[in-house]
Amino acid sequence: EIVNDPHSGFHARLIDSGLFQAADFRYTTRSHVGPITFYGITTPDKLASALTALTVELDYMDSPDYFAPATIAAAARRHAVASVFQLEDARSLALEIGETWASGGVDYFLNYSDNILATTPADLHAYVERYLVHKPFVIAALVPPDRATPTSTLLQEYLTMSYQ
């Protein structure tokens, strides 16, 4: 919610800057683990700069002041409102309850919005340190066949630099 907000610094530095045409950062809640996914659209000529900016942004997320309490509260309210609208539809309600029950239990589902409201900047900082900064990751790119070799080379160089 916080980084995907069109008014966020994340959005300004990655999308408004022109490095990415679109970017989406997600964590899917599961009982004990969950996939963390970044999806971005850029051009082949901006790929190196876009990856560098993404790396810098992830490092910046590790600073204690990256997530402000007011930003967290606004994101929690947006999530609560979006959840209400999503759950007005019986099919959406059934799918959401079923998925959450299977991964975290019904109590987790019922308390999710309250738990988001209780999230602090320190909680988010701890999450970033534990799961994002300097952690192994997978990277993939969909490119036209004529761009496959240079893109593969660039990604390999990026991965090599990322693990040093």
C-alpha positions as CSV (number, residue, x, y, z in Angstrom):
1,E,0.0,0.0,0.0
2,I,2.7,2.5,1.0
3,V,5.1,2.1,-1.8
4,N,2.5,1.6,-4.5
5,D,0.8,4.9,-3.7
6,P,1.1,7.2,-6.7
7,H,2.1,10.0,-4.3
8,S,4.9,8.0,-2.6
9,G,8.6,8.6,-2.9
10,F,9.0,5.1,-4.3
11,H,6.6,6.0,-7.1
12,A,8.4,9.3,-7.7
13,R,11.9,7.9,-7.8
14,L,11.1,4.9,-10.0
15,I,8.1,5.8,-12.2
16,D,7.8,9.6,-12.3
17,S,11.5,9.7,-13.0
18,G,10.9,7.8,-16.2
19,L,13.0,4.8,-15.3
20,F,10.0,2.5,-15.1
21,Q,6.7,3.0,-17.0
22,A,5.0,0.9,-14.2
23,A,6.1,-0.7,-11.0
24,D,4.3,-2.8,-8.4
25,F,5.6,-4.1,-5.1
26,R,3.7,-6.8,-3.3
27,Y,3.8,-9.1,-0.4
28,T,1.3,-11.9,-0.4
29,T,0.3,-13.0,3.2
30,R,0.7,-16.6,4.0
31,S,0.8,-18.4,7.3
32,H,4.6,-18.5,7.8
33,V,6.1,-17.1,4.6
34,G,4.9,-15.2,1.6
35,P,6.3,-14.2,-1.8
36,I,7.6,-10.7,-2.1
37,T,7.3,-9.6,-5.7
38,F,8.5,-6.5,-7.6
39,Y,7.1,-6.2,-11.1
40,G,8.4,-3.4,-13.3
41,I,8.1,-2.3,-16.9
42,T,11.0,-0.5,-18.4
43,T,12.7,-0.2,-21.8
44,P,15.9,-2.1,-22.8
45,D,17.9,1.2,-22.9
46,K,16.8,2.1,-19.3
47,L,17.1,-1.4,-17.8
48,A,20.5,-0.8,-16.2
49,S,19.5,2.5,-14.7
50,A,16.2,1.2,-13.6
51,L,17.8,-1.8,-11.8
52,T,20.3,0.6,-10.1
53,A,17.5,2.8,-9.0
54,L,15.5,-0.2,-7.6
55,T,18.6,-1.3,-5.7
56,V,19.1,2.1,-4.2
57,E,15.4,2.3,-3.3
58,L,15.5,-1.0,-1.5
59,D,18.6,0.1,0.4
60,Y,16.8,3.4,1.2
61,M,13.8,1.3,2.6
62,D,16.3,0.1,5.2
63,S,16.5,3.5,6.8
64,P,14.4,4.0,9.9
65,D,12.7,7.1,8.5
66,Y,11.5,5.6,5.2
67,F,8.1,4.7,6.6
68,A,6.4,7.6,8.3
69,P,3.6,7.0,10.8
70,A,1.2,9.2,8.9
71,T,2.0,7.3,5.7
72,I,1.3,4.0,7.4
73,A,-2.0,5.2,8.8
74,A,-3.1,6.5,5.4
75,A,-2.2,3.1,3.8
76,A,-4.1,1.2,6.5
77,R,-7.2,3.4,5.9
78,R,-6.9,2.8,2.1
79,H,-6.6,-0.9,2.7
80,A,-9.6,-1.0,5.1
81,V,-11.8,0.9,2.6
82,A,-10.7,-1.3,-0.3
83,S,-11.4,-4.4,1.7
84,V,-14.9,-3.3,2.5
85,F,-15.7,-2.7,-1.2
86,Q,-14.0,-6.0,-2.2
87,L,-16.0,-7.9,0.4
88,E,-19.3,-6.5,-0.7
89,D,-19.3,-9.0,-3.5
90,A,-20.1,-12.6,-2.3
91,R,-17.7,-14.2,-4.7
92,S,-14.8,-11.9,-3.6
93,L,-15.7,-12.5,0.0
94,A,-15.7,-16.3,-0.4
95,L,-12.3,-16.2,-2.2
96,E,-10.7,-13.9,0.3
97,I,-11.9,-15.8,3.3
98,G,-11.0,-19.1,1.7
99,E,-7.5,-18.0,0.8
100,T,-6.9,-16.3,4.2
101,W,-8.3,-19.3,6.1
102,A,-6.0,-21.7,4.3
103,S,-2.9,-19.6,4.9
104,G,-3.4,-17.8,8.3
105,G,-6.8,-18.8,9.7
106,V,-10.1,-17.0,10.1
107,D,-8.9,-15.0,13.1
108,Y,-6.0,-13.7,11.0
109,F,-8.6,-12.5,8.4
110,L,-10.9,-10.9,11.0
111,N,-8.0,-9.0,12.6
112,Y,-6.1,-8.1,9.5
113,S,-7.2,-4.4,9.3
114,D,-6.6,-3.9,13.0
115,N,-3.2,-5.5,12.7
116,I,-2.3,-3.1,9.8
117,L,-3.4,-0.2,11.9
118,A,-1.1,-1.3,14.7
119,T,2.0,-1.5,12.4
120,T,4.8,0.9,13.3
121,P,7.7,2.2,11.3
122,A,9.9,0.0,13.4
123,D,7.9,-3.0,12.4
124,L,8.3,-2.2,8.7
125,H,12.0,-1.4,9.2
126,A,12.5,-4.9,10.8
127,Y,10.6,-6.5,7.9
128,V,12.8,-4.8,5.3
129,E,16.0,-5.8,7.2
130,R,14.8,-9.4,7.6
131,Y,13.5,-10.1,4.1
132,L,14.6,-7.5,1.6
133,V,18.0,-5.8,2.0
134,H,20.9,-7.9,0.8
135,K,18.8,-11.0,0.5
136,P,18.9,-13.6,-2.3
137,F,16.4,-12.9,-5.1
138,V,15.3,-14.1,-8.5
139,I,15.2,-11.8,-11.5
140,A,13.6,-12.4,-14.8
141,A,12.9,-10.3,-17.9
142,L,10.6,-10.6,-20.8
143,V,12.2,-9.2,-23.9
144,P,12.0,-9.6,-27.7
145,P,14.2,-12.4,-29.1
146,D,16.7,-9.9,-30.6
147,R,17.2,-8.4,-27.1
148,A,17.6,-11.7,-25.2
149,T,21.4,-11.9,-25.3
150,P,22.3,-8.3,-24.3
151,T,19.6,-8.4,-21.6
152,S,20.8,-11.7,-20.2
153,T,24.4,-10.3,-20.1
154,L,23.2,-7.2,-18.3
155,L,21.2,-9.2,-15.8
156,Q,24.1,-11.5,-15.1
157,E,26.4,-8.5,-14.5
158,Y,23.7,-7.0,-12.2
159,L,23.4,-10.2,-10.2
160,T,27.2,-10.5,-9.9
161,M,27.4,-6.9,-8.6
162,S,24.5,-7.5,-6.2
163,Y,26.2,-10.5,-4.5
164,Q,29.5,-8.8,-3.9
